Amino acid sequence: MTLHSPGELEALLSLLEDPDTEVQESVVDRLIQLGEPAVSSLEKRWEATLRVDLQEKIENVIRQIQHHTLVRDMEAWRYSGGKDLLYGAYLVARFQYPDLEYDPFNKIVDRIRRDIWLELNNNLTALEKVRVINYFMYDIHKFDKSLKKAQSPQLYLVNHVLDTKKGSPVVLGLIYAEVARRLELPIFGVNLPRNFVLCYYDPDFQDDPSGILFYINPYDNGAVLGKKELRYFLKQLNIEERDFYFNPCSNIDIIERLVLNLQFAFDKSGHPDKADMLKSLLSGDQIP
């Protein structure tokens, strides 16, 4: 949003110190409306003042602006169809790290894609293509399951997973699925309860009306599974079978599951306030 006048922002910053609570609330609301263009000026005002109370107030306004912008960006991604799964995961990571940039993550995933692309050809079967992906993902680039407990928020932040090469099933799976998308391979997420797997989907596959050739477990070095193994997994957990547990899900479904996992992690690790704030990334209900 553009400023109405060159002096408006300076006037708003001055009014942050107004003793009238209603005036302060109006100023904060307006700064949030102005969005990211106001952040650099707020940071300069923070550096210029020695008042701790004013610095805390400015920090709070900046956090609100950044979160408001994030909610808008997530809603835009969802509205556009959520094609770029990595970008959706990047937006979730920005909840914790507002200054993150997308380009470094994009370059890492694209480098993996290029490595794999050089070894693929149209003569390979679906299973052989998956074996090539597995080799580069797990043997060359060293992605692996994490030994951290499920309540560790880092497991659900794509920047940490791309940096450490260790993560949760859903983040390892979405990286795998995004690499496959960039290779134009029909590999999609499957919202299996208590785990997250992928499937190789071919609507012309005659042996199964679902079009699924096989499943892939990204948390187990890309191990190939059949529907029988998924059914056994659900039976062991006493979970009643439902069709959508076995079928491809959308990228939006994957990111919503990632947000729910991160909510759980923040809540269990002693940050219920952050868990509560994450709800806005699911519903977008803070967007005016």
Secondary structure as the mmCIF struct_conf table of DSSP 4:
data_model
#
loop_
_struct_conf.conf_type_id
_struct_conf.id
_struct_conf.beg_label_comp_id
_struct_conf.beg_label_asym_id
_struct_conf.beg_label_seq_id
_struct_conf.end_label_comp_id
_struct_conf.end_label_asym_id
_struct_conf.end_label_seq_id
BEND BEND1 HIS A 4 SER A 5
TURN_TY1_P TURN_TY1_P1 PRO A 6 GLY A 7
HELX_RH_AL_P HELX_RH_AL_P1 GLU A 8 LEU A 15
TURN_TY1_P TURN_TY1_P2 LEU A 16 GLU A 17
BEND BEND2 PRO A 19 PRO A 19
HELX_RH_AL_P HELX_RH_AL_P2 THR A 21 LEU A 34
HELX_RH_3T_P HELX_RH_3T_P1 GLU A 36 ALA A 38
HELX_RH_AL_P HELX_RH_AL_P3 VAL A 39 ALA A 48
HELX_RH_AL_P HELX_RH_AL_P4 VAL A 52 TYR A 79
TURN_TY1_P TURN_TY1_P3 SER A 80 GLY A 81
HELX_RH_AL_P HELX_RH_AL_P5 LEU A 85 GLN A 96
TURN_TY1_P TURN_TY1_P4 PRO A 98 ASP A 99
BEND BEND3 TYR A 102 TYR A 102
HELX_RH_AL_P HELX_RH_AL_P6 ASP A 103 TRP A 117
TURN_TY1_P TURN_TY1_P5 LEU A 118 GLU A 119
TURN_TY1_P TURN_TY1_P6 ASN A 122 ASN A 123
BEND BEND4 LEU A 124 LEU A 124
HELX_RH_AL_P HELX_RH_AL_P7 ALA A 126 ASN A 134
HELX_RH_PI_P HELX_RH_PI_P1 TYR A 135 ILE A 140
BEND BEND5 HIS A 141 HIS A 141
STRN STRN1 ASP A 144 LYS A 145
BEND BEND6 LYS A 148 LYS A 148
TURN_TY1_P TURN_TY1_P7 ALA A 150 GLN A 151
HELX_RH_3T_P HELX_RH_3T_P2 PRO A 153 TYR A 156
HELX_RH_AL_P HELX_RH_AL_P8 VAL A 158 THR A 164
BEND BEND7 LYS A 165 LYS A 165
STRN STRN2 LYS A 166 GLY A 167
HELX_RH_AL_P HELX_RH_AL_P9 PRO A 169 ARG A 182
TURN_TY1_P TURN_TY1_P8 LEU A 183 GLU A 184
STRN STRN3 ILE A 187 VAL A 190
TURN_TY1_P TURN_TY1_P9 PRO A 193 ARG A 194
BEND BEND8 ASN A 195 ASN A 195
STRN STRN4 VAL A 197 TYR A 201
TURN_TY1_P TURN_TY1_P10 PRO A 203 ASP A 204
BEND BEND9 GLN A 206 ASP A 207
TURN_TY1_P TURN_TY1_P11 PRO A 209 SER A 210
STRN STRN5 ILE A 212 ASN A 217
HELX_RH_3T_P HELX_RH_3T_P3 PRO A 218 ASP A 220
TURN_TY1_P TURN_TY1_P12 ASN A 221 GLY A 222
STRN STRN6 ALA A 223 LEU A 225
HELX_RH_AL_P HELX_RH_AL_P10 LYS A 227 GLN A 236
TURN_TY1_P TURN_TY1_P13 LEU A 237 ASN A 238
HELX_RH_3T_P HELX_RH_3T_P4 ASP A 243 TYR A 245
TURN_TY1_P TURN_TY1_P14 PHE A 246 PHE A 246
BEND BEND10 ASN A 247 ASN A 247
STRN STRN7 PRO A 248 PRO A 248
HELX_RH_AL_P HELX_RH_AL_P11 ASN A 251 LYS A 268
TURN_TY1_P TURN_TY1_P15 SER A 269 GLY A 270
HELX_RH_AL_P HELX_RH_AL_P12 PRO A 272 MET A 277
TURN_TY1_P TURN_TY1_P16 LEU A 278 LEU A 278
HELX_RH_AL_P HELX_RH_AL_P13 LYS A 279 SER A 283
TURN_TY1_P TURN_TY1_P17 ASP A 285 GLN A 286
#
